[in-house]
Amino acid sequence: MEISNIEYLVIVGYLLLIIIVGLVFKKFSANTDDYFKGGCKGTWWLVGSSAFMSAFSAWTFTGAAGIAYESGFSAMFIFFGNVLGFFVNYLFMGPWLRQMRVTTFPEAIAGRFGEKTRDFYAYYEVPIRILYSAMALYGLGIFCSAVFGYDINYVIVVCGVVVLLYSATGGRRAVMATDFLQGLILVPLTLIVAYLCLDALGGIDNLFVTIEDKGLTEEYSMINSATLFGGAYTWGRASAMMTKQFIVFNSMNAAPRYFSVKDGREAKKAALLCSVLMLLGSFIWFLPPSLLAFYTLT
């Protein structure tokens, strides 16, 4: 794909914008509470959109999209666990976590289990987080390399440095603000792409009618039999993925996302926003690769 100078300008401008956001919010961090929790002044829509954007990575549009291309709608179950997890956050976990009244998560561990457990957690999490961040950046690099022809190493270095700059300088406020900006770009674009795909096929009703007419009902069911796709998308896998995601979003690791809101009511609203957006995303994100697979099969 040929990239014009205007497109390069847009990419560079966006990267500079989020760096500037970090520098602007730097002056609002007068103490550790401001830096790590945004002074507990985050609104539900800002905290909710930030939590939503942090609940997935470039893998969603690379690895998960590959699952959708291979097996149709089976990839949705990965994110249904996120939906359920955020909904339980809305019911009671969000306000509970907000009332912990600590600045960072390791403080909560120290208060409950002691300093040795806190130190063990900290030492354990550092390499895990590095590997997780590396995986996210590598997924982004693969995508940019395949679509735009960028060098994977350059993508990893540039994006890693940009993220480090705005998050380290601006703290929690900068992270929430940039997440919100990313959401303003991602949500409309994915809606447009999903709409164009459905429009080309004649609408959602025509999609299911065509799947039935072509005899692909079993291939496009969310749960597949063990004889399809090497047994990778059965009830067992779906249950395991939903359980795993549910635990992730209702564990102590989920607590910091609610530290920044004003009170428990704002935490409930933020969690509900995440649940709704994740539910919509579970359908919208995987329509394009699923429909691409449909054209390949037919």
N, C-alpha and C positions, 0 to 999 in steps of 0.2 A: 504494500500500500504506500503510495506516494504521500508525503507529508509536506504541506505548503508552509511558507514562512509565517502566515497568519496563525496556523495551528501551533507552530513552535512558540509564537509570541503568546498565545493563550496559555500554554502549559507553563512557560517561564513566569508569566504574570501571576498565575495562580499560586505557584510555589513562593514567589516573592510576597504575595498577599498574606499567606498564612504565617510567613516569617515575621512580617510586620505586625500581625495580630499578637504574636508572642511578645514582641518588643513593647507594644502598646499596653498590654495587660501586666507587664513587669512592674510598672509603677503602682499597681493596685495591691501588690503583695507586700504588706507591711510586717507580717509575722508568719509563723508557720501555719496557723489556721487559714490565713488568706492563701498561702501558697498551695497547701494540700487539699483544702476544702472550699476554696473560693469564699471564705468568710461565712459559709452557711447561708449565702444569699441567693443561691441558684433557684430560678423559677422551674416549675414542673416541665414546661415545654423545652427549656434549655437542657436541663438535666436528663429528661426523657429522651430527647433526640440524641444527646451524647451517648447515653447508655445503649440506645438502639444501634448507633453507628459502630460502637465498640464491640457489639455482640457478633460481628462477622468481619471477615477480612477479604483480601483478594482471592483467597481460596474459594469463596462462595461463587465467584464468577469464572473460576478455572476448574478446580477439582470437582466441586458440587455440580457445576454446569456439565462437566463430563459425565457424571452419574446420570443427570437428567437426559443427556443425549443418548446414553446407553440404554436406560431403562424407563424412560418416560417420566412419570410423576413420582417415582419412588424417592427421589431426592428430597421431596417436601417433608418427609417424616423427620429428617434431621432437624429441621427448623420448627416443626410442630412442638418438639420438646422445648425449644426456646419460648414459644408462645405460651405453653403451659407454665413454664417456670416464671415468666414475667407476670402471668395472671395470678399465680400464688403470691408473688411479691405485692401485687395490688391488693389482694385479700387481707394479708396481715404481715408478711415478711418485710416489706419495704418500710413501714412505720417502725417495726421492731428494730430493724437495723439502724434506722435513723436515730433511735434513742440510745445508741451505745455510747454516745458522747465521748468519742476518742478522735484523735486527729488522723491517725493511720491505723491500718489493720493490725500490724505487729503489736501495737499497744493493747489491743483487745486480747491478743494471744497471751501477752505477758500478764495481763490482769486475771486471766482465767487459768492459765497453765504454768505461769512462771517465766522468768527471764531465759532460762536454758532452752525451753521449748521455743520461745520467740527467736532466739539466736539460731537454733537449728532450722526453723522455718525460713529465716532470712538467708542463711547460707544455701539452703536447698533451692529456694526460689530464684536466686540470681542466675545460675546456669539454665534453669528451666525457662525462665523468661527470655534469656538470650536466644535459646534455641527456638522458642515460639516466635519471637520477633524475626529471627532469621528465616523461618518458614514463611511468614507472611510477606516479607520482602522478596523472597525467592519466587513466591507465587506471582507477585506483582511483576517481577522481572520477566518471568516466563510469558505472561500475558502481553507485556509491552514489546517483548522480542518477537512474538508470533504475529501480533497485529500491526505494529508500527516499524518493526525491524530494528529496534533499539538494542544496544549491547546490554546484556543482563547485568554485567558488573557495574556499568555506569548507572543503571536504574537503581540498583541496590545502594550504591554509595550516595548518590544524590538524594534519593528519597529518605534514606536513613539519616543523613546529616540535617535535612530540612525538619524532619520530625523531632530530632534531638534538639534543634535550635529553638523551635517554638514551644515545645513542652518544658524544656529546662529553664527557659527565660521567663515564660509567662505563667507557669504553674497550672493549677486546675482550671482557672478561668480561661486561659488560652486554649487548653485542650477542649473544653466544652464549646467554646466559640468556634474553633476550627471544625469540630465535629458537626456543629449545626450548619456551617457553611457547606461542608461536604454533603450533608443531607439535602440541602437545598438544590444541589446539583444532581445527586444520585436519584432521588425519588422521582422528579419530573422526567428524567431521561429514561429510566426503566419503565415508567408508565407509557411513555411515547413508543418505545420499542415494542412493548407487549401489545399495545393497541395496533401498531402497524402489522405485526405478525398475525393477529387475529383478524384484522381487516382483510389481509391478503387471502385468508382461508375462508372468509365469509361469516365470521363471528364464532362465538363459543359454542352455540348450539350446533352449527354445521361441523365444528371440529369433532364433537362426540359422535355425531351421525356418521361422519366419514370414517372415523376409527372403527365403528361397528360394521359399516359396509365393507371395509377392507379386511375384516377379520382380525383386527389388532387389539381387541378388547383386553385380552389377557396380558399382552405385552405392555399396555398402557394403564393397567391397574396399579394402584399405589403399593399393594402387596402382591408379590409374585410367588409362584410355586417354586419349589426347590429345583425343578427341572429347567428353569429359565435363568439365564445370566449366571450360571454356575452356582445357583443357590444363594446369591449374595443379597437378595432383597426380599427375604421372607418375613413372617411375623416375628420370628426370633430376633432378627436384626433390627427391625423397626422398634420393637419393645426395648431392646438394649440401648439404641440411640436415644429414644425419648427419655428413658430413665436416666441415662448419663447426663443429658442436657438439663433435665429437670434438677438433678442434684447440683450441677455446676451453678445454676442460677438461683439456687436456694441454699447456698453454703456461705460460710463466713467470707469466702473470697468475693462474694457479690456485694458485701457490705459497703465498700468505699464508694460505689456509684451513688449511694443515697446519703452519704455524709454531707454533700454540698447543698442539699435542699433546705428550705427554711424550717419545715416541720413535717410531722407525719402525714398530714393531709396532702402536702405537696409531693411527698414520696409516693403516696398512693396514685396520684394523678400521673406522675412520671412513669410508674410501672405500667399503668393501664395504657398510656401512649405507646410504650415499647411493645406491649402485647399486641395491640391493634396493628401497628406498623409491621411487626414481624409476621403477623398472620397474612396481611396483604402481600408482603414481600415473598412469602413462601409460595404464593401462586404466581405473582408477577415475574419474579426473577427467572423462573425455570420454564416459562412458556416458550421463549425463543429457542433454547436448545432442544426442548421436547418437540417443538414443531419442525425444527431442522431434521431431527431424527425421523419424524413422520414422513417428510418428503423423501428421505433416503430409503426408508423401508418400502414406500409406495412407488 
